[in-house]
Amino acid sequence: MQTTMTVKGQVTVPKAMRELAGIRPGMRVEVSATDTSVTLRALPQAAMTDAEQAARVAEIMTAMDADAVDFRDGLTTDDYMASIREPLEPFEIEAWETQRPLV
């Protein structure tokens, strides 16, 4: 398989190769080189302890709760989206309404 190096020296490892080597996002790899080749090797990943795993799950659950929205009280998706966006000025609304395509 071929790939191209960017000006920053970055190379995309094709998906098939990543899967074959068991390389996933965030994994550490070892890079070695000879005069004519560069080799990547997946490094063994340290398993999380039970305490680390519990802490990570708690962190994710807290983040999910912070972003949770209860739509059971009649809040519509449009209401929610409006609440998280900055209000548009009247001229912005008019410009948007005149520019959107008619379906």
Phi, psi and omega per residue, in radians:
M1 nan 2.580 3.119
Q2 -2.047 2.663 3.059
T3 -2.577 3.006 -3.093
T4 -2.090 2.422 3.095
M5 -1.495 2.404 3.094
T6 -1.398 3.009 3.115
V7 -1.129 -0.352 3.108
K8 -1.539 0.038 -3.138
G9 1.448 0.235 -3.137
Q10 -1.580 2.503 -3.140
V11 -2.284 2.359 3.041
T12 -1.514 2.142 3.081
V13 -1.449 2.113 -3.102
P14 -0.944 2.538 -3.072
K15 -0.924 -0.779 -3.117
A16 -1.032 -0.681 3.133
M17 -1.219 -0.718 3.111
R18 -1.074 -0.772 -3.139
E19 -1.120 -0.745 -3.137
L20 -1.071 -0.702 -3.113
A21 -1.502 -0.143 -3.122
G22 1.274 0.495 -3.130
I23 -1.614 2.174 -3.136
R24 -2.084 2.809 3.117
P25 -0.955 2.391 3.111
G26 1.523 -0.179 3.134
M27 -1.274 2.618 3.046
R28 -1.526 2.464 3.114
V29 -2.253 2.703 3.057
E30 -1.759 2.330 3.128
V31 -1.972 2.219 3.075
S32 -2.303 2.759 -3.075
A33 -2.488 2.659 2.964
T34 -2.096 -2.976 3.117
D35 -1.125 -0.465 -3.018
T36 -2.169 -0.008 -3.104
S37 -2.626 2.795 3.049
V38 -2.185 2.369 -3.108
T39 -2.151 2.370 3.011
L40 -1.858 2.429 3.077
R41 -2.351 2.219 3.095
A42 -1.129 2.282 3.099
L43 -1.535 2.576 3.089
P44 -1.028 2.404 -3.121
Q45 -1.675 2.284 3.095
A46 -1.224 2.269 3.109
A47 -1.269 2.524 3.086
M48 -1.288 2.500 3.025
T49 -1.266 2.893 3.117
D50 -1.036 -0.683 3.141
A51 -1.154 -0.740 3.112
E52 -1.116 -0.734 3.133
Q53 -1.123 -0.766 3.121
A54 -1.088 -0.708 3.122
A55 -1.134 -0.718 3.139
R56 -1.143 -0.751 3.105
V57 -1.083 -0.769 3.125
A58 -1.077 -0.697 3.119
E59 -1.093 -0.772 3.139
I60 -1.161 -0.760 -3.137
M61 -1.107 -0.688 3.104
T62 -1.089 -0.764 3.124
A63 -1.113 -0.689 3.133
M64 -1.179 -0.694 3.117
D65 -1.126 -0.641 -3.133
A66 -1.130 -0.556 -3.117
D67 -1.650 -0.066 -3.047
A68 -1.194 2.502 3.094
V69 -2.222 2.331 3.125
D70 -1.696 1.887 -3.108
F71 -1.526 -0.002 -3.102
R72 -1.241 -0.323 -3.120
D73 -1.549 0.334 3.085
G74 1.567 0.071 3.106
L75 -1.246 2.198 3.123
T76 -1.592 2.893 3.083
T77 -1.046 -0.726 3.122
D78 -1.075 -0.708 3.098
D79 -1.068 -0.784 -3.138
Y80 -1.095 -0.832 -3.125
M81 -1.065 -0.691 3.114
A82 -1.128 -0.613 -3.101
S83 -1.251 -0.420 -3.118
I84 -1.686 -0.143 3.119
R85 -1.760 2.693 3.043
E86 -1.260 2.518 -3.133
P87 -1.125 2.512 3.090
L88 -1.510 2.521 3.040
E89 -1.287 2.690 -3.097
P90 -0.934 -0.708 -3.123
F91 -1.168 -0.531 3.091
E92 -1.197 -0.673 3.116
I93 -1.125 -0.797 3.139
E94 -1.082 -0.740 3.137
A95 -1.120 -0.729 -3.137
W96 -1.131 -0.755 -3.111
E97 -1.141 -0.568 -3.136
T98 -1.421 -0.355 -3.084
Q99 -1.646 -0.335 -3.077
R100 -1.275 2.497 -3.094
P101 -1.217 2.527 3.072
L102 -1.503 2.273 -3.101
V103 -1.869 nan nan
